[in-house]
Amino acid sequence: MNTNEIPYKIYLSEDEMPTAWYNVREAMKNKPAPLVNPGTGAPMAAEELEGVFCKELVQQELDNDTPFIPIPDEIRDFYKMYRPSPLVRAYCLEKKLGTPAHIYYKFEGNNTSGSHKLNSAIAQAYYAKKQGLKGVTTETGAGQWGTALSMACSYLDLDCKVYMVKCSYEQKPFRREVMRTYGASVVPSPSETTNVGRKILAEFPGTTGSLGCAISEAVEVATSTPGYRYVLGSVLNQVLLHQSVIGLETKTALDKYGIQADMIIGCAGGGSNLGGLISPFMGQKLRGEADYDIVAVEPASCPSFTRGKFAYDFCDTGSICPLAKMYTLGSQFIPSPDHAGGLRFHGMSSILSQLYHDGYMRAVSVKQTDVFKAAEYFARVEGILPAPESSHAILVAMQEAMKCKETGEAKNIVFGLTGTGYFDLVAYEKFHNGEMTDNIPTDEDIAASLAKLPKV
Ligand SMILES: *Cc1c(COP(=O)(O)O)cnc(C)c1O
């Protein structure tokens, strides 16, 4: 096909939006390892999980076999407020880089929460409402998940309690106020409001918090308050399932113009946007129908894939959650207060961990100063002010496009642009003032944290 026929933005109609989520686990020979009860070492039964999570979401979490799970109409209607999201052909970026590569990005920042997280937030809030619950609790790092969940909960008239990692709570007052606008209560974590929060504060006074701490607090409140359950914005199988809308739309858009992707790149925090983006493509790859070079990009400050260990670990610092088998830096790993807050999780989705372990994808880690250089370059060329998290994918997409310039290959590079960076301007300010540094853990730091992995 003549590339001139490909528009700057490939939009789909509402009718072309997926009617079912795609569950990539169905195509995996080696299924992701089950969540395990830390006390008994046995896989968590549905009944046990239902004390923490909503019933229907537990079903989705445990379902390794059903390929397509219908998206309820109510959720699809909500999606229509901001979906389908465009697949953008980065013509301006290609031209500026002088690359023969064709670069495409799926832009998920076109909603008030500013990221892809709303795709799962509305699904999780919907199932909580359907179960007759009063509300949900959660943690948020940089604030995108908390904002998305607040929006979803206010739409469905559910109460929303958010534990926000303390350094973000202080660095991002505007995020906090968006959440409060949508009716959520926001508590900086670790806090004095929970047993686990008090314990962490006693052990690490002055800590700036971590996603792991905030998860422990949110779970404690959910399991000790009647009518509440806990919801999580990444890592879990159910979240990757909901995020498959990103990949399904991307595939429909590419197919419409006969474009065959060569590379698919995404940033990886807990793995949900990348897992969602690659799902249908990975399904093809697992069935041997197509091949793709799939790349996870993580921050050098929190390098779970590239320097972590594939092992059972807690998802939280307080060690109250089930164990997940994943690439992990250890649940006691507290990353430096890096600016890509959404990528500061010590572990990684069990699905992606298994796929990575089995060689179906690769991973690279990048330094935040390089990430911000790429972010600024991209903003100036493509117009969108990207989130620092998303900019990890931008950087590697640009690097790959430059490799194509050397080899003369016209590869089709697709990456996930997960969100916008309007709430990250303090980080941009640090970068512009030359005050940004790269905080990379030493081998000793990581070994010390991995030494504390639970024995299973
Ligand atoms: C949360 C977030 C991420 C990382 O989370 P994943 O679960 O790995 O997708 C990436 N980009 C943005 C904008 C986010 O808000």
Ligand as a Chemical Component Dictionary entry (heavy atoms), coordinates in Angstrom:
data_LIG
# 
_chem_comp.id                   LIG 
_chem_comp.type                 NON-POLYMER 
_chem_comp.pdbx_formal_charge   0 
_chem_comp.three_letter_code    LIG 
# 
loop_
_chem_comp_atom.comp_id 
_chem_comp_atom.atom_id 
_chem_comp_atom.alt_atom_id 
_chem_comp_atom.type_symbol 
_chem_comp_atom.charge 
_chem_comp_atom.model_Cartn_x 
_chem_comp_atom.model_Cartn_y 
_chem_comp_atom.model_Cartn_z 
_chem_comp_atom.pdbx_ordinal 
LIG C1 C1 C 0 0.655  3.690  35.212 1  
LIG C2 C2 C 0 1.224  4.161  33.970 2  
LIG C3 C3 C 0 2.155  3.399  33.276 3  
LIG C4 C4 C 0 2.722  2.101  33.764 4  
LIG O1 O1 O 0 1.842  1.120  34.169 5  
LIG P1 P1 P 0 1.668  -0.240 33.400 6  
LIG O2 O2 O 0 0.766  -1.035 34.238 7  
LIG O3 O3 O 0 3.029  -0.854 33.276 8  
LIG O4 O4 O 0 1.085  0.086  32.099 9  
LIG C5 C5 C 0 2.612  3.875  32.065 10 
LIG N1 N1 N 0 2.202  5.058  31.580 11 
LIG C6 C6 C 0 1.326  5.823  32.233 12 
LIG C7 C7 C 0 0.919  7.127  31.637 13 
LIG C8 C8 C 0 0.787  5.388  33.440 14 
LIG O5 O5 O 0 -0.093 6.149  34.071 15 
# 
loop_
_chem_comp_bond.comp_id 
_chem_comp_bond.atom_id_1 
_chem_comp_bond.atom_id_2 
_chem_comp_bond.value_order 
_chem_comp_bond.pdbx_ordinal 
LIG C1 C2 SING 1  
LIG C2 C3 SING 2  
LIG C2 C8 DOUB 3  
LIG C3 C4 SING 4  
LIG C3 C5 DOUB 5  
LIG C4 O1 SING 6  
LIG O1 P1 SING 7  
LIG P1 O2 DOUB 8  
LIG P1 O3 SING 9  
LIG P1 O4 SING 10 
LIG C5 N1 SING 11 
LIG N1 C6 DOUB 12 
LIG C6 C7 SING 13 
LIG C6 C8 SING 14 
LIG C8 O5 SING 15 
# 
